[in-house]
Amino acid sequence: MQKLYFALRRGFERCQYFSLQKPLRWWMWIVLPLIITAALPVRAQQATFFEDFENVPKGEMPEGWTFYQHGGTDPTSRWKAIQYLGFGTRFLSSLSEFGTGEKDEDWAITPPIPIADGDHLIFDGSQDTWTSFGDMYYVFISTTTADAPDAFEDTLATYTEDEFPKNWQTLKLDLSAYAGQTIYIAFVHVTTHVSESEFDISDSFGLDNLWVRPLQDAKLHEALVANEYPTPMAVSMTPELPFMYMNVRVIGDQGTVNISSLDFTSQGTLDPAQITEATLYYTWDRSLIAISDPSGYIVYGTAANVDGKFSFDGDLDLPVGNNYFWLTFTVNPSYTPTYPYPEVDVTFDGVTIDGTRSGTTVNGFAATRRVVPSIPQNDNFSDAIEITTSSGRYGASNVLAMPQPTIETLAYCAPGGVEDGSNSIWWHFKAPRDGWITADLSACAFNTILVFYNKKYDQVACNDNIDETEGILQSKISEYPVAKGEDIYIRVTGYGDPFAGPQNAASGVVILDFTFTVPLGIENNAGEDNLSIPYPNPAKDNASFTVTRRDAGEVTLQVRDLMGRLVLTERFDVASGEAQTVTLDVAALPAGTYVVSFEDNGRTSTQKLIIAR
């Protein structure tokens, strides 16, 4: 079973995970925004006391608070304000460092707080856990002073390490016994672990969003689209792959609200008749959909007609917190969409809570996803789509494309092949005459790898990223020279781990812009400017050419990579009408395929050069 972890502070906080029906696949990893210790808003009401630590300087205590430290070896390892990952929201934390056999106590004490009728202590608590250290957590009350630990005679709560939350959780403690009194509240973290090492680090205790106020009944705070996903949906995936998810956020401290309807509007280019059913799933506070766990969700409702406005009606009590609804569409399994592929567009319009309809927080938010075939039409080398024009745009999907291990060898331009996800699709071009071809994937919306093959399955050209430093992770091969009758097979694959399986690689709608051009002079008629085939080819350090020029003078040879970038320029003097050998020093160029050319009076002669290392 795979799990997803978010690194927080010095430990790890495990994220929940959940699936609809199928085993783990890359396209089912749906991560919600990670909301940590963000207090749900409280309705207008006078709070007796509140502290969220956001304005406390790092390493300090809030104004009016005090701390007490007993034991330990590091005076700075005490209660103090820190930030998530050094830049996130702030909270109060104690990190106990101590010597073998020593006891360590960290105390954090509030200013004086006058308690009113109905007040409760409400706070978010969490701990980082490396292993079991036997730590204890206490909440003590003093009705006299904060200056002496002995004055905290009342124990409001006691937690063992196993009882205190491992992940952030809101805790509520009744203060009604202190109504009409002024109290001080102490949060105490005690470690008595005996270690064989000289120093050890215990669990860290986190405290955030501290309130003293009456409990509030649950109430709708907001309903919004939490996220939607641009990855296209293969027809066979639609019953199990959420189209988008909504968050119906409930605030308060106790009770529930009842949701009886969620309303949507559908539009887009997909014929609604091809959608056989829409299903709305529900999870509470789930932050990931990943693997099969039927106990982790319920079906809120289904809808058979999603043409225009449609609703899911039900009867469900929602607790305080984040309540997620996941929308899926089941597309007719016999339907085979074609490029440019139809879209499903949906707007989340509103909810009905406790009998009252409310609009969404962000009005008019529409989620859009394309629907693509379950099996790519050009999945295999033998299924390559024919390119029949000199230039044009071609499209297909590599979603659910499967590898051909004997043909789809790892792309040589990806570092060690490790980026080649092997979820490839193919096109084929047969050159009608000598010329250059360019294949450009700039219009794709995902990270691609582009490879040219000959009909013997040899890789003859390859590009991973157009410009990784600029974040352009699509691929392009420019002005690759081809001879009349030459077969070029164009393979497009997505970034990913080839050993993790094709469904763990980047995929989407592949948009291929293809160009075939015939430069002037490429036929090199007798008596005209001519550039011979290089020798040796492949070359290592030097490559020689025979150059024939009609007029005596200087010849400039230019070497370009398959992105069309000029990488080398050399100049030579040649006599007119005579064949002369010139040699290029290519020792500094990396292995790959290059185009060598020279121009004179508007005419261009070119040859292909392969450098091997």
C-alpha positions as CSV (number, residue, x, y, z in Angstrom):
1,M,0.0,0.0,0.0
2,Q,1.4,3.3,-1.0
3,K,1.1,6.4,1.2
4,L,1.7,10.1,0.7
5,Y,3.6,12.1,3.3
6,F,3.9,15.8,3.8
7,A,7.1,16.9,5.5
8,L,6.3,19.2,8.4
9,R,8.8,20.6,10.9
10,R,11.1,17.8,12.0
11,G,8.6,15.0,11.5
12,F,6.1,13.8,9.0
13,E,2.3,14.3,9.0
14,R,0.6,11.5,7.1
15,C,-2.1,12.5,4.7
16,Q,-5.4,10.6,4.5
17,Y,-6.0,8.7,1.3
18,F,-9.0,7.2,-0.5
19,S,-10.2,5.9,-3.8
20,L,-13.3,5.2,-5.6
21,Q,-12.8,1.8,-7.3
22,K,-9.4,1.0,-8.8
23,P,-5.9,0.4,-7.5
24,L,-3.4,3.2,-7.2
25,R,-2.7,5.0,-10.5
26,W,-0.9,8.3,-11.0
27,W,-4.0,10.0,-12.3
28,M,-6.0,9.1,-9.2
29,W,-3.7,11.0,-6.9
30,I,-5.9,13.9,-6.1
31,V,-4.4,16.1,-3.4
32,L,-6.5,18.7,-1.7
33,P,-5.1,22.0,-0.5
34,L,-3.3,21.3,2.8
35,I,-5.0,23.3,5.4
36,I,-3.1,23.2,8.7
37,T,-4.2,24.9,11.9
38,A,-6.2,27.4,9.9
39,A,-9.0,28.2,12.4
40,L,-12.5,28.0,11.0
41,P,-14.1,31.4,11.2
42,V,-16.3,32.0,14.3
43,R,-19.6,33.8,14.0
44,A,-19.9,37.2,15.5
45,Q,-19.6,36.8,19.2
46,Q,-17.5,38.3,21.9
47,A,-14.7,35.9,22.7
48,T,-13.2,36.0,26.2
49,F,-9.7,35.3,24.9
50,F,-8.0,34.4,21.6
51,E,-4.5,33.9,20.4
52,D,-3.4,32.5,17.0
53,F,0.4,33.4,17.4
54,E,0.6,34.9,14.0
55,N,2.0,38.2,15.3
56,V,4.5,36.6,17.7
57,P,8.1,37.0,16.6
58,K,9.8,33.6,15.9
59,G,11.5,32.2,18.9
60,E,9.4,34.4,21.3
61,M,6.3,34.1,23.5
62,P,3.1,36.2,23.0
63,E,2.9,39.4,25.0
64,G,1.6,38.7,28.5
65,W,2.5,35.0,28.4
66,T,5.3,33.4,30.5
67,F,7.2,30.2,30.3
68,Y,8.9,27.9,32.8
69,Q,11.5,25.3,32.1
70,H,12.6,22.5,34.4
71,G,15.4,20.2,33.4
72,G,16.9,19.8,29.9
73,T,20.3,21.0,28.7
74,D,19.3,23.7,26.1
75,P,17.6,26.8,27.5
76,T,16.4,27.7,24.0
77,S,14.5,24.3,23.7
78,R,11.3,25.6,25.3
79,W,7.9,26.8,24.3
80,K,8.2,29.4,21.5
81,A,6.6,30.5,18.3
82,I,7.7,28.8,15.1
83,Q,6.6,28.6,11.5
84,Y,5.6,25.7,9.3
85,L,8.6,24.9,7.1
86,G,10.0,28.3,8.0
87,F,7.5,30.3,6.0
88,G,4.0,29.1,6.8
89,T,1.5,30.0,9.6
90,R,2.9,30.3,13.1
91,F,2.1,28.2,16.1
92,L,3.5,27.6,19.6
93,S,5.8,24.6,20.0
94,S,7.9,22.9,22.7
95,L,10.9,20.8,21.7
96,S,12.5,19.1,24.7
97,E,16.2,18.3,24.7
98,F,17.6,16.5,27.7
99,G,20.4,14.3,29.0
100,T,20.3,10.7,29.9
101,G,17.9,10.0,32.8
102,E,16.9,13.6,33.2
103,K,13.4,15.0,33.4
104,D,12.3,17.9,31.2
105,E,9.3,20.1,31.7
106,D,8.2,22.9,29.4
107,W,5.4,25.2,30.7
108,A,3.5,27.9,28.6
109,I,1.3,30.1,30.8
110,T,-1.4,32.4,29.5
111,P,-2.1,36.0,30.8
112,P,-5.0,36.2,33.3
113,I,-8.3,35.3,31.7
114,P,-11.7,36.3,33.3
115,I,-14.1,33.3,32.7
116,A,-17.7,34.0,31.7
117,D,-20.7,31.6,31.9
118,G,-20.5,29.0,29.2
119,D,-16.8,29.5,28.4
120,H,-14.8,26.6,27.1
121,L,-11.1,26.3,26.4
122,I,-10.8,25.5,22.7
123,F,-7.4,24.9,21.0
124,D,-5.7,23.0,18.2
125,G,-3.1,20.5,19.3
126,S,-0.6,18.2,17.6
127,Q,2.6,16.4,18.1
128,D,5.5,15.1,16.0
129,T,6.3,11.5,16.8
130,W,9.5,9.8,15.9
131,T,8.9,7.0,18.3
132,S,7.4,6.4,21.7
133,F,9.1,8.5,24.4
134,G,6.5,8.3,27.0
135,D,5.8,12.0,26.9
136,M,2.8,13.4,28.9
137,Y,0.8,16.5,28.2
138,Y,-1.2,18.5,30.9
139,V,-3.5,21.5,31.1
140,F,-3.3,23.0,34.5
141,I,-5.3,25.9,36.1
142,S,-4.3,28.5,38.6
143,T,-6.8,30.9,40.2
144,T,-4.1,32.9,42.0
145,T,-0.8,33.6,40.1
146,A,1.3,32.5,37.1
147,D,4.6,33.0,38.9
148,A,4.9,29.7,40.6
149,P,4.2,26.2,39.1
150,D,3.0,25.1,42.5
151,A,0.1,27.5,42.2
152,F,-1.4,25.4,39.4
153,E,-3.3,23.1,41.7
154,D,-6.1,22.1,39.3
155,T,-5.7,19.6,36.5
156,L,-8.1,20.4,33.6
157,A,-6.8,17.6,31.3
158,T,-4.1,14.9,31.1
159,Y,-3.0,13.3,27.9
160,T,-0.6,10.4,27.3
161,E,1.5,10.4,24.2
162,D,-1.0,8.0,22.5
163,E,-4.0,10.1,23.6
164,F,-2.8,13.5,22.3
165,P,-3.4,14.1,18.6
166,K,-0.7,13.1,16.2
167,N,-2.2,15.4,13.6
168,W,-3.8,18.8,14.2
169,Q,-7.1,18.4,15.9
170,T,-9.3,20.8,17.8
171,L,-9.7,20.0,21.5
172,K,-12.5,21.4,23.8
173,L,-12.4,21.6,27.6
174,D,-15.2,22.9,29.8
175,L,-14.4,25.9,32.0
176,S,-17.8,26.3,33.6
177,A,-16.3,25.5,37.1
178,Y,-14.4,28.8,36.9
179,A,-17.2,31.1,35.8
180,G,-16.8,34.4,37.5
181,Q,-13.2,33.8,38.3
182,T,-9.9,35.0,36.7
183,I,-7.6,32.1,35.9
184,Y,-4.2,31.3,34.3
185,I,-3.9,28.3,32.0
186,A,-0.7,26.3,31.8
187,F,0.1,24.0,28.9
188,V,2.8,21.5,30.1
189,H,4.8,19.0,28.1
190,V,6.8,16.6,30.3
191,T,9.4,14.1,29.1
192,T,11.0,11.5,31.4
193,H,12.5,9.3,28.8
194,V,15.8,7.6,29.7
195,S,18.1,7.2,26.7
196,E,21.4,5.5,26.2
197,S,22.6,8.5,24.1
198,E,24.0,11.6,25.7
199,F,21.3,13.8,24.2
200,D,17.9,12.9,22.7
201,I,15.0,14.8,21.2
202,S,11.5,14.1,22.3
203,D,8.3,14.6,20.5
204,S,7.4,18.2,19.9
205,F,4.1,19.5,21.2
206,G,2.2,22.0,19.1
207,L,-0.5,24.5,20.2
208,D,-2.5,26.9,18.0
209,N,-5.7,28.9,17.7
210,L,-6.5,29.1,21.4
211,W,-9.9,30.4,22.3
212,V,-11.8,30.9,25.5
213,R,-15.5,31.3,24.6
214,P,-18.8,29.5,24.6
215,L,-19.3,26.6,22.2
216,Q,-21.1,27.5,18.9
217,D,-23.6,25.4,16.9
218,A,-22.6,24.2,13.5
219,K,-23.4,26.5,10.5
220,L,-22.5,26.6,6.8
221,H,-19.5,28.8,6.2
222,E,-18.9,28.4,2.4
223,A,-19.5,26.1,-0.5
224,L,-16.9,26.2,-3.3
225,V,-15.1,24.2,-5.9
226,A,-11.9,23.1,-4.2
227,N,-10.2,22.0,-7.3
228,E,-10.6,20.7,-10.8
229,Y,-8.1,18.7,-12.9
230,P,-6.9,19.5,-16.4
231,T,-5.8,15.9,-17.2
232,P,-8.2,14.4,-19.9
233,M,-10.4,11.5,-18.9
234,A,-10.3,8.3,-20.9
235,V,-13.8,6.9,-21.4
236,S,-13.0,3.8,-19.4
237,M,-11.7,6.0,-16.5
238,T,-14.8,8.2,-16.2
239,P,-16.7,6.1,-13.6
240,E,-13.8,6.2,-11.2
241,L,-12.0,9.4,-11.8
242,P,-13.4,12.5,-10.1
243,F,-14.2,15.3,-12.5
244,M,-13.8,17.9,-9.8
245,Y,-14.4,18.1,-6.0
246,M,-16.3,20.6,-3.9
247,N,-15.8,21.7,-0.3
248,V,-18.9,22.4,1.8
249,R,-17.2,24.0,4.8
250,V,-19.1,23.9,8.2
251,I,-18.0,26.1,11.1
252,G,-18.8,25.9,14.8
253,D,-17.9,23.7,17.7
254,Q,-20.8,21.2,18.1
255,G,-23.7,19.7,16.2
256,T,-24.2,19.2,12.4
257,V,-26.0,20.8,9.5
258,N,-28.2,18.9,7.0
259,I,-27.5,19.1,3.3
260,S,-30.4,18.1,1.0
261,S,-29.2,19.3,-2.4
262,L,-26.2,20.3,-4.5
263,D,-26.9,22.1,-7.8
264,F,-24.9,22.2,-11.0
265,T,-25.0,23.3,-14.6
266,S,-23.4,21.3,-17.4
267,Q,-22.3,22.6,-20.8
268,G,-19.4,21.9,-23.1
269,T,-19.0,20.1,-26.4
270,L,-19.6,16.5,-25.3
271,D,-23.1,15.3,-26.3
272,P,-24.9,14.9,-22.9
273,A,-26.5,11.7,-24.3
274,Q,-23.1,10.1,-24.1
275,I,-23.1,10.6,-20.3
276,T,-25.0,7.6,-18.9
277,E,-24.8,8.7,-15.2
278,A,-23.3,11.2,-12.9
279,T,-22.4,10.2,-9.3
280,L,-21.6,12.4,-6.3
281,Y,-19.4,10.8,-3.6
282,Y,-18.9,12.2,-0.1
283,T,-15.9,12.1,2.2
284,W,-15.3,14.0,5.4
285,D,-12.0,15.8,5.8
286,R,-10.3,13.4,3.3
287,S,-7.3,14.9,1.7
288,L,-6.4,12.3,-0.9
289,I,-8.1,9.9,-3.2
290,A,-5.7,7.1,-4.1
291,I,-6.6,3.5,-3.4
292,S,-9.6,1.3,-3.1
293,D,-11.3,1.8,0.3
294,P,-15.1,1.5,0.0
295,S,-15.4,2.2,3.7
296,G,-13.9,5.7,3.2
297,Y,-16.8,7.2,1.2
298,I,-20.5,7.1,0.7
299,V,-22.5,7.7,-2.5
300,Y,-24.5,10.9,-1.9
301,G,-26.6,10.6,-5.0
302,T,-26.8,9.9,-8.7
303,A,-28.3,11.8,-11.7
304,A,-29.3,10.3,-15.1
305,N,-29.8,13.5,-17.0
306,V,-27.0,16.1,-16.9
307,D,-28.1,18.2,-19.9
308,G,-28.2,21.8,-18.6
309,K,-29.1,22.2,-14.9
310,F,-29.1,19.1,-12.7
311,S,-29.1,18.4,-9.0
312,F,-28.2,15.7,-6.5
313,D,-30.8,15.4,-3.8
314,G,-30.1,13.6,-0.5
315,D,-30.3,13.7,3.3
316,L,-26.9,13.9,5.0
317,D,-25.8,15.5,8.2
318,L,-22.4,17.3,7.8
319,P,-20.1,17.7,10.8
320,V,-17.9,20.7,11.5
321,G,-15.0,20.9,9.2
322,N,-14.3,20.3,5.5
323,N,-16.9,18.1,3.8
324,Y,-15.8,17.0,0.3
325,F,-18.1,16.0,-2.6
326,W,-16.5,14.3,-5.6
327,L,-18.3,14.4,-9.0
328,T,-17.8,11.7,-11.6
329,F,-19.4,11.1,-15.0
330,T,-19.8,7.7,-16.5
331,V,-19.4,8.0,-20.3
332,N,-20.9,5.4,-22.7
333,P,-18.2,2.7,-22.9
334,S,-18.8,2.2,-26.6
335,Y,-18.2,5.9,-27.4
336,T,-14.9,6.7,-29.1
337,P,-14.1,10.5,-29.2
338,T,-11.9,11.9,-31.8
339,Y,-9.4,14.8,-31.8
340,P,-9.8,17.7,-30.9
341,Y,-11.9,15.7,-28.3
342,P,-15.1,17.0,-26.7
343,E,-15.1,18.8,-23.4
344,V,-17.3,18.4,-20.3
345,D,-17.9,21.7,-18.6
346,V,-19.6,22.0,-15.2
347,T,-20.5,24.9,-12.9
348,F,-21.2,24.4,-9.2
349,D,-24.2,26.6,-8.5
350,G,-25.2,26.1,-4.9
351,V,-26.3,24.0,-1.9
352,T,-29.4,23.6,0.3
353,I,-28.4,23.5,4.0
354,D,-31.1,23.1,6.7
355,G,-33.7,24.0,4.2
356,T,-32.1,27.2,3.0
357,R,-30.4,27.4,-0.5
358,S,-27.1,29.2,-0.6
359,G,-25.0,30.1,-3.6
360,T,-21.4,29.1,-4.0
361,T,-18.6,31.3,-2.6
362,V,-17.1,31.7,-6.1
363,N,-19.9,32.2,-8.5
364,G,-19.7,30.8,-12.0
365,F,-16.6,28.7,-11.4
366,A,-16.5,26.1,-14.3
367,A,-14.5,23.0,-14.4
368,T,-13.5,21.6,-17.8
369,R,-12.0,18.3,-18.9
370,R,-11.7,16.6,-22.2
371,V,-12.8,13.1,-22.8
372,V,-10.4,10.9,-24.8
373,P,-10.4,7.3,-26.1
374,S,-9.8,4.4,-23.7
375,I,-7.2,3.0,-26.1
376,P,-5.1,5.6,-28.1
377,Q,-5.5,5.0,-31.8
378,N,-1.7,5.3,-32.4
379,D,-0.6,3.5,-29.3
380,N,1.9,1.2,-31.1
381,F,4.6,1.6,-33.7
382,S,2.5,-0.3,-36.2
383,D,-0.5,2.0,-35.5
384,A,1.4,5.2,-36.3
385,I,-0.9,7.9,-37.8
386,E,0.3,8.9,-41.3
387,I,1.4,12.5,-41.8
388,T,0.3,13.3,-45.3
389,T,0.8,17.1,-45.7
390,S,3.9,19.2,-45.8
391,S,2.8,21.1,-42.6
392,G,-0.1,21.0,-40.2
393,R,-1.3,20.3,-36.7
394,Y,-2.0,16.7,-35.6
395,G,-3.5,15.6,-32.3
396,A,-4.0,12.4,-30.3
397,S,-4.0,11.3,-26.6
398,N,-1.4,9.3,-24.8
399,V,-3.7,8.7,-21.8
400,L,-3.6,5.0,-20.9
401,A,-1.0,4.4,-23.7
402,M,1.0,1.2,-23.1
403,P,4.7,0.5,-23.8
404,Q,6.2,-1.7,-26.4
405,P,9.4,-2.8,-24.5
406,T,11.2,-4.2,-27.6
407,I,10.6,-1.0,-29.7
408,E,10.0,1.9,-27.2
409,T,13.5,1.8,-25.8
410,L,14.2,4.6,-23.2
411,A,14.8,7.9,-24.9
412,Y,18.5,8.6,-25.1
413,C,18.0,12.4,-24.5
414,A,16.3,11.9,-21.1
415,P,19.0,11.5,-18.4
416,G,19.7,7.8,-18.4
417,G,16.3,7.3,-19.8
418,V,14.8,7.7,-16.3
419,E,12.4,10.5,-17.4
420,D,10.9,8.4,-20.2
421,G,7.5,7.2,-18.9
422,S,7.1,4.9,-22.0
423,N,3.4,5.9,-22.5
424,S,4.0,6.6,-26.1
425,I,2.0,7.3,-29.2
426,W,3.3,7.4,-32.8
427,W,3.1,9.3,-36.1
428,H,4.8,8.3,-39.4
429,F,6.2,10.5,-42.2
430,K,7.7,9.4,-45.6
431,A,9.7,12.1,-47.2
432,P,8.5,12.9,-50.7
433,R,11.9,14.4,-51.5
434,D,15.0,15.6,-49.7
435,G,14.2,18.2,-47.1
436,W,13.9,19.1,-43.4
437,I,11.3,18.2,-40.9
438,T,10.3,20.0,-37.7
439,A,8.1,18.5,-34.9
440,D,7.0,20.9,-32.3
441,L,5.1,19.9,-29.1
442,S,5.0,23.5,-27.6
443,A,1.2,23.5,-27.6
444,C,1.0,20.4,-25.3
445,A,-0.1,21.0,-21.7
446,F,2.2,18.5,-20.1
447,N,5.9,17.5,-19.9
448,T,6.8,15.6,-23.0
449,I,9.7,13.7,-24.6
450,L,10.1,13.6,-28.4
451,V,12.0,10.9,-30.3
452,F,12.5,10.2,-34.1
453,Y,13.0,6.6,-35.1
454,N,13.9,5.0,-38.5
455,K,12.0,1.9,-39.7
456,K,14.7,-0.3,-38.1
457,Y,13.6,1.0,-34.6
458,D,16.8,3.0,-34.2
459,Q,16.5,6.4,-32.4
460,V,17.9,9.0,-34.7
461,A,16.9,12.2,-32.9
462,C,15.6,13.1,-29.5
463,N,14.6,16.1,-27.4
464,D,13.5,16.2,-23.8
465,N,12.8,19.9,-22.9
466,I,12.8,22.9,-25.1
467,D,14.3,25.0,-22.3
468,E,14.2,23.5,-18.8
469,T,15.8,26.7,-17.3
470,E,12.8,28.7,-18.5
471,G,10.3,26.0,-17.4
472,I,9.5,25.0,-21.0
473,L,9.2,21.2,-20.5
474,Q,7.6,20.4,-23.9
475,S,9.8,19.1,-26.7
476,K,10.9,20.2,-30.2
477,I,13.1,18.8,-33.0
478,S,13.9,21.4,-35.6
479,E,15.0,21.0,-39.2
480,Y,16.0,17.4,-39.1
481,P,17.3,16.5,-42.6
482,V,15.6,13.7,-44.4
483,A,16.2,12.0,-47.8
484,K,13.6,11.3,-50.4
485,G,11.7,8.1,-49.5
486,E,13.1,8.1,-45.9
487,D,10.7,6.8,-43.2
488,I,10.6,8.7,-40.0
489,Y,8.5,7.5,-37.0
490,I,7.7,10.2,-34.5
491,R,7.3,9.0,-30.9
492,V,5.8,11.2,-28.2
493,T,5.9,10.1,-24.6
494,G,5.4,11.7,-21.2
495,Y,7.7,12.5,-18.3
496,G,7.7,9.7,-15.7
497,D,9.5,6.8,-14.1
498,P,9.7,4.0,-16.7
499,F,9.8,1.4,-13.9
500,A,6.6,2.6,-12.3
501,G,4.4,1.8,-15.2
502,P,2.9,3.9,-18.0
503,Q,0.0,5.1,-15.9
504,N,2.4,6.9,-13.6
505,A,3.8,9.2,-16.3
506,A,2.6,12.6,-17.6
507,S,-0.1,12.4,-20.2
508,G,-2.7,14.4,-21.9
509,V,-3.7,15.6,-25.4
510,V,-0.7,15.6,-27.6
511,I,-0.7,18.5,-30.1
512,L,2.0,18.0,-32.8
513,D,2.8,20.9,-35.1
514,F,4.7,19.3,-38.1
515,T,6.5,21.1,-40.9
516,F,8.3,19.7,-43.9
517,T,10.5,22.2,-45.9
518,V,12.8,21.9,-48.9
519,P,15.7,24.3,-48.7
520,L,17.1,25.8,-51.9
521,G,20.0,24.0,-53.3
522,I,19.5,20.8,-51.3
523,E,19.6,18.7,-54.5
524,N,23.1,20.0,-55.2
525,N,23.2,19.7,-58.9
526,A,26.5,19.0,-60.6
527,G,28.6,22.1,-61.1
528,E,26.9,24.0,-58.2
529,D,27.8,24.4,-54.6
530,N,28.0,21.0,-52.9
531,L,28.6,19.6,-49.4
532,S,29.5,15.9,-49.2
533,I,28.3,13.4,-46.6
534,P,30.6,13.8,-43.6
535,Y,33.2,11.2,-42.8
536,P,33.5,9.5,-40.4
537,N,29.8,9.5,-39.5
538,P,29.2,9.1,-36.6
539,A,32.1,11.3,-35.7
540,K,33.9,11.7,-32.3
541,D,36.5,14.5,-32.4
542,N,36.6,15.6,-36.1
543,A,34.3,15.4,-39.1
544,S,35.5,16.0,-42.6
545,F,33.5,17.2,-45.7
546,T,34.3,17.6,-49.3
547,V,33.2,21.1,-50.4
548,T,32.7,22.2,-54.0
549,R,32.1,25.9,-54.7
550,R,31.4,27.6,-58.1
551,D,33.4,30.7,-57.1
552,A,36.6,30.9,-55.1
553,G,36.3,32.4,-51.7
554,E,35.4,31.8,-48.1
555,V,33.0,29.1,-47.1
556,T,31.2,29.2,-43.7
557,L,30.0,26.0,-42.3
558,Q,27.3,26.2,-39.6
559,V,26.4,23.4,-37.2
560,R,22.9,23.4,-35.6
561,D,21.4,21.0,-33.1
562,L,17.9,19.6,-33.6
563,M,16.4,22.5,-31.8
564,G,17.7,24.7,-34.6
565,R,20.3,26.4,-32.3
566,L,23.6,27.4,-33.8
567,V,26.3,25.5,-31.9
568,L,29.4,25.8,-34.1
569,T,30.7,28.0,-36.9
570,E,33.8,27.4,-39.0
571,R,35.2,29.4,-42.0
572,F,37.4,27.9,-44.8
573,D,38.9,29.3,-48.0
574,V,38.2,27.1,-51.1
575,A,39.1,27.4,-54.8
576,S,36.4,27.6,-57.4
577,G,35.2,24.5,-59.2
578,E,37.5,22.2,-57.2
579,A,36.5,19.7,-54.5
580,Q,38.3,20.5,-51.3
581,T,38.3,18.7,-48.0
582,V,37.6,20.7,-44.8
583,T,37.6,19.4,-41.3
584,L,35.4,20.5,-38.4
585,D,36.6,20.2,-34.8
586,V,33.5,18.7,-33.0
587,A,35.2,17.4,-29.8
588,A,33.4,20.0,-27.7
589,L,29.9,19.0,-28.9
590,P,27.8,16.5,-26.9
591,A,26.6,13.3,-28.5
592,G,23.6,13.7,-30.7
593,T,22.4,14.5,-34.2
594,Y,23.3,17.8,-35.9
595,V,22.7,19.6,-39.2
596,V,25.7,21.0,-41.1
597,S,25.1,23.6,-43.8
598,F,26.7,26.3,-45.9
599,E,25.0,29.1,-47.8
600,D,26.1,31.0,-50.9
601,N,24.1,33.4,-53.0
602,G,20.8,32.3,-51.4
603,R,21.5,28.6,-51.9
604,T,21.9,26.1,-49.0
605,S,23.6,22.8,-48.9
606,T,23.1,20.5,-45.9
607,Q,24.2,17.2,-44.4
608,K,23.3,15.3,-41.3
609,L,26.1,14.7,-38.8
610,I,25.9,12.3,-35.9
611,I,28.4,12.7,-33.0
612,A,29.0,9.7,-30.7
613,R,30.8,9.6,-27.4
